[in-house]
Amino acid sequence: MTMYFAKRFLFLQTLFQFLLLPFGTSRDTITISQPIRDGDNLVSNGENFELGFFSPGKSTKRYVGIWYHGAPGHAKVWVANRDNPINDRSGILSIDIHGNLVLNANDRNLPIWSTNVGSKSRNNTLAQLLNSGNLVLNMDGDERREVLWQSFDYPTNTMLPNMKLGLDRKTGLNRCLTSWKSEDDPGTGNWLYKIDTNGSPQLFLYEGSVPRWRSGHWNGIGWSGIPTLQHNRMFNISFLDNQNEITTIWGLLYPRFLSTLVVNESGSVQRSVYHVGDRQWTFVGSAPMDPCDIYGKCGAFSKCNILVNDPVCSCLPGFQANASGGCVRKRGSASICKSGDGFLRVPNVKVPDTSGARVETSLSMEACQQLCLQDCSCMAYASVDALEKIGCMNWKGDLIDTRVYEDGGQNLYVRVDALELGLYASKSEGFLANKRRLAILVVAIVAVTSVLIFIFSYVLIKRKRKGRGKQPTLFNDGTAKANLPFFDLSTIVAATDNFSLAKRLGQGGFGPVYMGQLANGQEIAVKTLSRSSRQGTDEFKNEVMLIAKLQHRNLVKLFGCCIHKEERMLIYEYMPNKSLDFFIFRRGKQPTLFNDGTAKANLPFFDLSTIVAATDNFSPAKRLGQGGFGPVYKGQLANGQEIAVKTLSRSSRQGTDEFKNEVMLIAKLQHRNLVSFLVAVFIKKRGC
């Protein structure tokens, strides 16, 4: 009869809950009047997480679980009834009359799953899915919102950000992760991930009760056996060991990322991240990662080093391999008991399993060493802190699961006998001697290099200072003093409209000639030395030095020059109304050389034979250089007069007109600074 009434009550309660349930709900809470059934979901307020019914993999069984809302794959981060599935879709999750969150189904007389906690009030209990993924049960209307139960205290195979893992000393609750049995069955599997609170606490991965991997102890920066996480910029990992708890917790530094740490059914711990924008999960780490991560890979008193070729296992200092492949003391245990024994340092290691170590949090490293020396059973010691500031551990039994890292880890000080210390000291002296020689060589090279750099810098600075405030290098040879003003290139560019074609007057012996106007209104003619000109720096220098000193009414006034890198320019007074040769030679007719009647040079003409004889037939030994017309030769007439013969070469850009102009102009011009003009010769085949 009692069973009959119980079934009737359960049926009426279920019917009442179905009638009150709004269809298609997307709320985040469950109350006594608002349960959820298979097909309905809760979504957290920030839409990070979702709670509902699901069937894993190929299974048709139904479970209540939590997963990331909107993330691909919908990997389940928590399962309520993982070991007690529902066989059909009749499941309903509700608050019962005792204030518990319960899961019922039509084919069950008793709840399939329950939070199994009591409450002070039966009418105002509610369950809420938080945006952290935590499902909490508390009292509705309670300002303190005291948590009666939460899913974070009962994790399955997944650890989420801000979820604690470890021991609550007050309640005795020890939070740990257990794998699924398979992809199709979320039931409690064979792999366990938890904090071992013995000795110096550390994380362990067990297969059943057999340890397969450990994280190493917390060294103040991170887990000593996971050096890659100590310098990560994505997670904020912390460890608490106080009178209330021994727990670890981690959070994300970037809000647009989601993350999980999962113990999977294959026996590995995998950390994944999901970027909301990319919509893709990425593995960022797993353990074990390599053979040296396997717990006890090399046995007692040995170290595993994946950085070297086989064998990866080698004995710690003072130990040697025996016939079975294990490591034993070289000279027995009696040799290390107050007989001149000491310690050798093994750097960059994950120290041995600390679950059996003695921890002294207030001792310095020196005090820890003395404490270990006084105890003949002490095998090694190390610092609790990676920086070796304070706190130490020492081991009395086997040294298990030591491995070497390329970067990271800490120092382990292994106890050895006096003979081993002596052998190590001899090796160290030889090594240090080589290091000293290398250091001397490096210092010598650095010193010589520094001296050379200093000398070079001194000479360079001295040259720069010497050149400041002086004329350009072109006029610093001490051969002449030009006393000419120098114009900036920007001034000339502005005066000629950036050497506009409209300002171009023509082509001279040096290069193009441009008309311009300075800021003060002065009109100028800018004679440039083109890079293709056959006249070079010497001719430019000669013209500057000569005309700067020469003043004559028939010569155009030279205002100055402009030198900028490879650019050479002369700035003359601008003379309008065409060139001088137009007025001397070109009034209405095309001139012929000296026979057009327009000018009288009154110059004697020499035969070519006379010039050939004077210059030894234009011998290269008589050649003085290259002029604007062509080569210039030195010669001597029959009367002893020394002459300079300026020839007009066929390849010269100056032609007959320029030759004629120079003859007519200079023949009439007499000045003490001008070379005397004796004679001109014109031959049809050759001009001299």
Salt bridges, closest charged atoms under 4 A:
ASP38 OD1 - ARG62 NH2 2.74
ASP38 OD1 - ARG89 NH1 3.68
ASP40 OD2 - ARG37 NE 3.92
GLU50 OE1 - HIS69 ND1 2.81
ASP107 OD1 - ARG108 NE 3.83
ASP142 OD1 - ARG144 NE 3.97
GLU146 OE1 - ARG144 NH2 3.98
ASP153 OD1 - ARG175 NE 2.96
ASP168 OD2 - ARG175 NH2 3.95
GLU207 OE1 - ARG212 NE 3.01
ASP241 OD1 - ARG169 NH2 3.11
GLU245 OE1 - LYS164 NZ 3.03
ASP278 OD2 - HIS275 ND1 3.83
ASP290 OD1 - ARG403 NH1 3.02
ASP293 OD1 - ARG403 NH1 3.01
ASP341 OD2 - ARG415 NE 2.81
GLU360 OE2 - ARG358 NE 2.82
ASP375 OD2 - LYS396 NZ 3.12
ASP401 OD2 - ARG214 NE 2.65
ASP401 OD2 - LYS350 NZ 3.48
ASP417 OD2 - ARG331 NE 2.80
GLU420 OE2 - LYS330 NZ 3.23
GLU420 OE1 - ARG331 NH2 2.90
ASP477 OD2 - LYS541 NZ 1.92
GLU543 OE2 - LYS527 NZ 3.05
GLU567 OE2 - ARG531 NH2 3.35
ASP581 OD2 - ARG586 NE 3.67
ASP596 OD2 - LYS660 NZ 3.10
ASP616 OD2 - LYS622 NZ 3.89
ASP657 OD2 - ARG586 NH2 2.53
GLU662 OE2 - LYS646 NZ 3.05
